[in-house]
Structure formats: C-alpha cells, structure tokens
C-alpha cells in the first residue's frame, strides 16, 4: 500500500466546507489509505491501520520503551479486532525510525507483551477503564474509537467513517512519557490539556 498517496471521498452536501477542509488537512498530514463511502468496513480498517503506523512515525517514545536501538514496534490489539488482515498488510516489510513492526492480538491484558501501541477494541467502557488502569504510567500509546475514550483515560480517540476524526488527551500522553507533536494537535478535533477539554474543530 502506498501511504504517500491516497484518495478520499467525503460525503458532500450537507457537510459544511469547513468540515471537508478539516478532513483533507488531517489526511494530508497523516497520509493514509483510500477511504470511500462504498465498501466502508475494509477500507476503514486500512485507514485505521495506516494511522497506527503514522503514530509510530510522529509520536516520541522514551528510550526505555525499547529493548534496543533496533528492537521492533509492538502493536497490540486487545479485545475485538476491527482490522483483520489490514494490520499485517500495513506493517509487513515496513519500518518506522529504523524499527520493524510486530502485531500481537489478545483477549485479556495479561496476555499482552510490552506494547508500544495498544488498540482497545472492547465495547465495554468498564473493560476499557480497567485496561487503562493497568497500563497507567507505562510508555504505551492507547488508541480506541469509543466516543468517551479521552474521558476514560485513553490517549488517542480515532474514528473513521465518511470522515476521519482524532481526539488527543495530552494529560494521559504526558503521564505515559509520550510526546505528541504540534502537527497532530493542529488536526485534532478535541484536545484534553490540564484537565480541560478543548474542541478545536
């Protein structure tokens, strides 16, 4: 998959031009995959997988998060898996910052290795909060598409439908010793900073 180029079809009227421009900016900054309104599930999975790869490119982890200079990224999916083969299709043979990718799937947090990115697929807010409590303080980028994920203590909320929207909890990123670059904040819809939720677009 060519992550440097993509085509995007966004629902037009009655969607406001401002929203469409915001989506275009988001996807230009975060080169993803083709997203159409036709076959939503599979392309949406590819887009989400591409975003996970781009998070590895732009977010800064502390050195202690890796066993060595060339140790791989460990991308974990916990609970329901919305990706299917899209993760392997996105990561196989690819590197970011000189590191290859390993994909791990698990049903329980106890089954996870030391992950750098964890996508939480559980539909239950109670389960998500429990997992986030177990990961608290570790250098782990937590991602989910649940509407309340930022309030639950997650780092990034990522939703993909007719458009792509991203929310970022800077407080939780700092607690995990992760540095979120300004370019991500510029295209985020919501940002939690010092306990306050700011809606940017």
C-alpha positions in Angstrom: 0.0 0.0 0.0 1.3 3.4 -0.9 1.0 5.6 2.2 2.4 8.6 0.4 -0.7 9.0 -1.8 -4.3 8.5 -1.2 -7.8 9.3 -2.5 -10.6 10.4 -0.2 -14.3 10.6 -0.9 -16.1 12.6 1.7 -19.8 13.0 1.9 -20.6 16.3 0.3 -23.8 18.2 1.0 -25.0 18.9 3.6 -21.5 18.6 5.1 -20.0 22.0 5.6 -17.0 23.0 3.6 -15.1 23.7 6.8 -15.5 20.1 7.9 -14.4 18.8 4.5 -11.3 21.0 4.6 -10.5 19.8 8.1 -10.7 16.2 6.9 -8.5 17.0 3.9 -5.9 18.6 6.2 -6.0 15.7 8.6 -5.4 13.1 5.8 -2.7 15.2 4.1 -0.7 15.5 7.4 -1.4 11.8 8.1 -1.1 10.0 4.7 -3.4 7.1 5.0 -5.2 4.8 2.6 -8.1 5.2 0.2 -11.4 5.7 2.0 -14.6 5.5 0.1 -18.3 5.5 1.0 -18.9 2.3 -0.8 -17.2 -0.6 1.0 -16.8 1.0 4.4 -15.6 -1.8 6.7 -12.4 -3.0 4.9 -11.1 0.4 3.7 -11.8 1.9 7.1 -9.7 -0.8 8.7 -6.9 0.0 6.3 -7.1 3.7 7.2 -7.0 3.0 10.9 -4.0 0.7 10.4 -2.2 3.4 8.4 -2.8 5.8 11.2 -1.3 3.4 13.8 1.8 3.3 11.6 1.9 7.0 11.4 1.6 7.4 15.1 4.8 5.4 15.3 6.4 7.8 12.9 5.4 11.0 14.7 4.9 10.4 18.4 8.0 10.3 20.5 8.6 7.4 23.0 11.2 7.4 25.7 14.3 5.3 25.1 13.3 3.0 28.0 10.3 1.8 25.9 12.6 -0.2 23.7 14.9 -3.1 24.5 17.5 -1.9 22.0 18.2 0.6 19.1 16.6 -1.8 16.5 14.0 -3.6 18.6 10.7 -3.6 16.8 7.5 -1.7 17.4 4.9 -3.9 19.1 1.4 -3.0 18.0 -1.2 -4.8 20.1 -5.0 -5.3 19.5 -6.9 -6.0 22.7 -10.4 -7.4 22.5 -12.5 -7.2 19.3 -10.3 -6.9 16.3 -11.6 -4.4 13.6 -8.6 -4.8 11.4 -8.5 -8.3 10.1 -5.6 -8.7 7.7 -5.2 -4.9 7.3 -2.6 -4.6 10.1 -0.3 -7.2 8.6 -0.9 -5.7 5.2 0.1 -2.3 6.5 3.1 -3.3 8.7 4.7 -6.3 6.9 8.0 -5.3 5.4 7.7 -1.7 6.7 9.8 0.2 9.1 9.5 3.5 11.1 12.5 5.1 12.6 14.5 2.1 11.7 12.2 -0.3 13.5 10.1 -3.1 12.0 6.6 -4.0 13.4 5.2 -6.9 15.3 1.5 -7.4 15.6 0.0 -9.1 18.7 -3.6 -9.8 19.4 -5.0 -10.8 22.8 -8.4 -11.1 24.6 -7.0 -10.2 28.0 -4.5 -7.6 29.1 -2.5 -10.2 30.9 -1.8 -11.9 27.6 -0.1 -8.8 26.2 3.7 -8.4 25.9 5.3 -5.0 26.3 3.4 -3.0 23.7 4.1 0.4 22.3 0.7 0.9 20.8 -2.5 -0.7 22.1 -5.8 -0.5 20.2 -8.6 -1.3 22.6 -11.5 -3.0 20.7 -13.7 -3.7 23.7 -17.2 -2.2 23.5 -17.5 -2.0 27.3 -16.3 1.2 29.0 -15.8 -0.7 32.2 -13.3 -3.1 30.5 -11.5 -0.2 28.8 -11.1 1.7 32.0 -9.7 -1.5 33.7 -7.2 -1.9 30.9 -6.2 1.7 31.0 -5.7 1.5 34.8 -3.3 -1.5 34.2 -1.3 0.4 31.6 -1.2 3.6 33.6 2.3 5.1 33.8 3.7 2.8 31.1 5.1 4.3 27.8 2.1 2.9 25.8 0.0 4.8 23.2 -3.6 3.8 23.8 -6.0 4.1 20.9 -9.7 3.4 20.5 -12.7 4.6 18.6 -15.1 4.8 21.6 -16.7 8.3 21.9 -15.7 8.7 25.5 -12.2 7.3 25.2 -10.5 10.5 26.2 -12.6 10.9 29.3 -11.9 7.3 30.2 -8.1 8.0 30.2 -7.1 7.0 26.7 -4.5 8.9 24.7 -6.0 9.0 21.2 -9.6 8.6 20.0 -9.6 7.7 16.3 -12.9 7.4 14.4 -13.2 6.6 10.7 -16.4 6.8 8.8 -17.2 9.2 6.0 -14.5 11.4 7.6 -11.6 10.8 9.9 -11.6 12.5 13.3 -9.0 12.4 16.0 -9.0 13.4 19.7 -5.9 13.6 21.9 -5.6 13.5 25.7 -2.3 15.4 26.3 -2.5 14.8 30.0 -2.5 11.0 29.5 0.2 11.3 26.9 2.4 13.1 29.4 1.6 10.5 32.1 2.8 7.8 29.7 6.0 9.8 28.9 4.9 10.2 25.3 5.4 13.4 23.3 2.7 14.4 20.8 3.9 16.7 18.1 2.2 20.0 17.3 1.2 18.8 13.8 -1.1 16.2 15.4 -2.7 18.8 17.7 -3.3 21.1 14.7 -5.6 18.5 13.1 -7.2 17.1 16.2 -10.9 17.7 16.8 -10.6 17.6 20.6 -7.7 18.0 22.9 -7.6 17.4 26.7 -4.9 19.6 28.3 -4.5 20.3 32.0 -7.9 18.7 32.7 -9.8 20.8 30.2 -11.4 19.6 27.0 -11.0 21.9 24.1 -12.9 21.4 20.9 -10.8 22.7 18.1 -13.0 22.0 15.0 
